[in-house]
Amino acid sequence: MERMIQAPSRYVQTEDGLGRLAGYMMQLGCASAYLLADGFSAKTYANLLPRSFLETGARYHIETLQGECCLPEIDRHCAILRQLECDCVIGVGGGKALDTAKAVAYYARLPVIAAPTAASMDGPCSGLAVLYTAEGVFERYLHLRTNPAVVVADLSVIAKAPARLLSAGMGDALSTCYEAEACRRSNALTDTGSHSTNGALALARLCRETLLRDGIQALLAVECGAITPALENVVEANLYLSGVGFESGGLAAAHALANGLTHLPAMRGAMHGETVAFCTVAQMVLENRPMHELREVLDFCRSIRLPVTLEQLAAGQCTEEELRLAAKASLGDNSYMSHMPFPVTEEGALSALKMADRLGKQLAEGD
């Protein structure tokens, strides 16, 4: 049986990452950068992003993401890139900007550097990009040839990001262990196209352990813009441990259900990690995990202000028919739901969502 683990060539966690991008690019043997940033990052770091390029004389161009990580937007950047003849793509910002940069680099056959400005999800280290429609509905995963050449996590920037982003990143990372364990039991193929390794499972479990130990302190650190050991540990857990853990350990029901929920218009305001955290509880319901494990996860989610009910996800008014639509969508072709160690039906997926909501409400009521 073939097993595989994959990761970015280099993961750098430092306090001045955005100010040294040209150096990381030049270490790859590249001479010119296409910087693709989301609107917030392009404006907020307008003076910081060019700094190392101006100091080294390296050529660069900054282009802003417009809308979703979707094929029309990817095509737009590819066309500009061809005209500029840059030999490296650098993504700066949140998940959509980074995924768009990875997709552009994939089609242009160029190396990519991912520079997340918040630890809000585990995608920066992965060798895939999540594609959506122009309206924001999940469409498919684009599997890349390689993981990013470099991932640069600038702690001085991440520490000043809104606390909700770090919380959402912890919600995304929380699912890693549970999904990797499900994939190990089912012997499912991971996103590497192979089976998981003991190393990937160990990273996934270390990720969960780190979150439960340091999550609350890390969130408090971000609220006051401080860089602490707890924050450094959680940033690594959100970006690297979860990124390598999910890709080489495997995804299962939590992400399948979260993708299904993107079909509900009411969910468009929720962050990916917030939805995944709620759906992690739903996966635990499917697995019939003992109540003390469910309570541990729910207590942790509440402690870092993650939603534990559909109402807190802004989907409290969803009808039974709408929830059934989401449940059905979670079972579509090539869904991660097939990685569960037992068959999951539409009725089962619907019941898991409803039960996760009920458990969250019961905890909120103090029962």
N, C-alpha and C positions, 0 to 999 in steps of 0.2 A: 504494500500500500504506500502510495506517495504522500509525503507530508511536506508542507512548505510554510515558511514564515518570511514575510517581506516587510520592508520599512524604508523610510527615506534614507538616503546616503549619509546625511548629516542632520542632526537636530541640535540647534543652538538656542539656549535659553540664557538671555543676558539682559543688561539694563540699557543697552544703547544699540539695539539691533537695527532699527530703521535708519539710524545715522551711519550704518556701515554696509549698506546693501551693495554698493559698487564693489567693495572688497570681496564679498561672498561671490558675486558674479564673476569677478576676474579670476578667482580661484578655480572656477569651472573652465577657464580658458576662453571665456566670452568677452566681447568688447563693447556691446551695445545692448541696452535694456529697453523692453517694452513694459512699462509699469502700468498695470491695470488695477485701479483702485476704485472702491465704492465712493459715492459722493461725499460722505462724511469724512472719510480718511483723506481724500484728495484735498479737501478744504482745510481740515484740522491740521494736517501735517504738510501743508504746502511748502513750508520752508525746510522741514526736516528731510523729506524724501529726496530732494535733489542734492543735499549737502555733500554726500560722499562722491557723487558723480562730478560735481563741480570741483571738488578737491583733487580728484584723480584725473580729470579731463575725459572720463569715459562718456560715451554718447548715451543719451536716454530720451525717452518720450513718455509722457504721462497721459493716459487716456482714462476716462471715467466710465464706470459701469452704468448702463441705463436699463433699469427694470430688472427682470429675472435672469437667472442662468438658463437661457433657452437657446435653441438653435439659431434663430434670427440674430440674437445678440452676439453669439459666438462667431457667426459668419461675418458680422460687421467688424469685429476686432481682427479677424483673420485678414480681411481685405486691407485694413489700415496697416497691419503688420507687414504684409507683403510689400506695400509701397515704401515703408521705412527701412526694410531689410535689417531689422534687429535680429540678434542671434541668441537672445535669452528673454524669457517672459517672467516677470515678477508680479505676483498677485499680492495686493495689500488690502486688508480690511476684514470683512466678515465672510461667512461661508459662501455666499453667492459670488462675491468677487473672486475668492480663491478658486472655487470650482470653475468659474468662467475662465480664469487664467490657466488652470490645468487643462481644460478642454481646448483652448486656443493653442497651447503648447503641443498638445497631442496631435491636432490636425496639422500644425506647422512643423512637426517633428523637431522641436527645440526643447532644451532643458527648461525646467520651471523652478522658481524659488517661491515658496509660500511664506508670507509674513502676516500672520493673523494679528489683528489689533485688539482682540479679546479672546479669552479662552472659553468661547461660547458653544463650541461643538468639536467633534473629534475628527473632522474631515481633513485638516491641513496635512497630516502625515500620510494619508491614504493614497493609493493608486487608482482612485476612481473619482468621478465627478457626478453629482446628482443633477439631473436635467429636469426642468419643469416646463410647463407650457407658459406662454406669455402672460397667462392669467394667474400663474402661481400654483397650478395643480401638478403634483408629482407625475412625471412621465416615465423616466427610466434611469438606470445607472449606466454611465459610460465608463467602461473598464479601460484604463490607460496601459501603455506599454511598460511604464516604470512608475515608481513613486517619485515625489518631488526630489530634486537633487539636494536641496537644502530647505529646511524649515527654520525660520527665525522667529522666536517668541521673545518680543521686547517687553520685559517685565515693567519697565517704567511707563510704558503705554498701557499695558494690560491692567496695571494697578489703578489706573485712572478711568477705566471703562465703567459703564453703569453696572451696578451690582447684579442686576437682573441677568446680564449676559453671562457672568460667571456662574450664577445659579443654574441657568439653562444648560451650560456646559457640563455641570455636575449631573444634571438630569440625563443628558445624553450618555455620559460616561458610566452612570449607575447601571445602565442596562447591559453594559459590556460583559460583565461576569455571568449574568443569568443567561444571556443569549449564547455565550461561548460554552457554558455547561450544557445547554440544550443541544447544541451542535455536536459536542463530544458524545453525548448519549446516543444521538441518531447517526453518528458517523457521517454527517453531511459535508458536502464540499463547501469550502469557504470562498471568499472573493478572490483568493489566490488561484482558484481553479483546482485546488488540491485539498487535502485533509489537514486539520489543525495539528499543531505541534504542542508538546508539553510546555515549551517556552511561551507560546501565545496564551495558553490557558493560565499559566502562572502570572503573566502580565495583567490579564483580565482580573484575576483575583486580587493582585496587588493594587489594582486600580480601585476596586471596591473598598478594600481595607483603608487605603489612603483617604478616600472621600469620607468614610464614616469617622475616621480619626481627626482629620484636619478641616473638613468642609465648613463647619460653622466659623472657626477662627479665620479661615481664608475669606469668607464672605464679609466678615467684620473688617478685615484688613482693606478690602477693596472699598468699602463704604467710607473709609477715611483716607484712601489713597496711599496706604502704606505697603511696603514690600516686606513681608515676614517669611520665616521658614515655612509656615503653614500655607501661605499663598504660593510660594515656589513649588511646594509639593503638589498642590491641587492643580496648578497650571500644567505641570508635567503629567499628572493623571488625566486631565481633560484632553490634552493635546496628543501626548505620546503614548502613554500606557493604554488609553482607550483607543487611540487611532490604530496602533499596531494590534491591540487586542481584538478589536472588532473585525479588522480586515483578515487577520490570520487565524482568529479564533472562531469567527462566524457570527452571522446575524440570524435572528429567529422571529418569534411572534411579536416582540415589542416593536421592532421597526416595521414589520408587516402591517400591524394595526395602526401605527402612526402614519404610515403612507396612505392607508385607507381613509383616515380621518381628514387628510388634506382635501378630500373631495367635498367636504362640507364647508360652505361659504362662511359659516360662523367661526370656523377654526383658523381663518386666515390671519387673525391677530395674534395667535399663539406662536411662540418660538418652537423650533424643532425639538430642542431638548426638553422643553416643558411637556410637549405632547408625548415624547418618548418615555419620560418618567412616569406619566400616568399609565401608559401602555405597558410599562414594565410590571406594574401591579396586575394588569389584565393578564399578562403572560403567566405570572405566578399563580393566578386563579386557575388558568388552564392546566397548570402543572399540579394543582391541588397542594401547593406548598402549605406547611403548617402555619397556624395563625400567628405564632410568635415571629416568624420570618416576615410575614406581611406587615405586622405592626412595626417591626424594626424599619422597614423601608418607608412606610407611611410616616412614621415619626421623623425620620431623617428628612424626607421631602418637606414636611411642614417646617422643620427647623431652619431650612435654607430657603423658605418661601417659594417652594415649587407647588403648582396646583395639584390637588389630589381628588378633585371632582370635576365633572363635566361643566358645571356652572363656573368654577374657577378658571376653566379653559375657555370661557365665553361660549360654551356649547350647551348650556343648561336648558335652553329652550328647544333643542333638537327633538324632533318627533321620533317615534319608534321606526318609522319608515326611513328617515334619514340615517339613523344609526345602523339600520340594516344595510343601507347602501354602502356605508363605510366598512361594515363587516364583510360584505361581499367583495368590495374592492381589495380588501386585504388578502384575499384568496386568489387573486388573478394570476395570469401566466407569469412564471418565473418569480413568484412571490417567495419571500423568505419564510413564509408560514410553513412551507414544505420542509424546512429544516427542523421542525419540531419532531420529537421522537415518537409521535403518535399523530394520526390524522385529525385535522381540525376542520369542522364543518362551518357553514355560514351561521347556523344556529349557535354553535359553540363559541364562535368569535363574538357574536352579538351578546351572548350571555356573559362572556368575560368582560366586555366593556361595561355592561350594566352593573355587574357585580363589583368591578373596580370603583365605579362611581358610588355605589352603596357603601362600600368599605370606607371610602374617603369621607362620606357624609357621617357615618357612624363615629369615626374618630373625631371629626369636628364637633360632634354633639357631646363628646366626652363619654360615650358609652363603652 
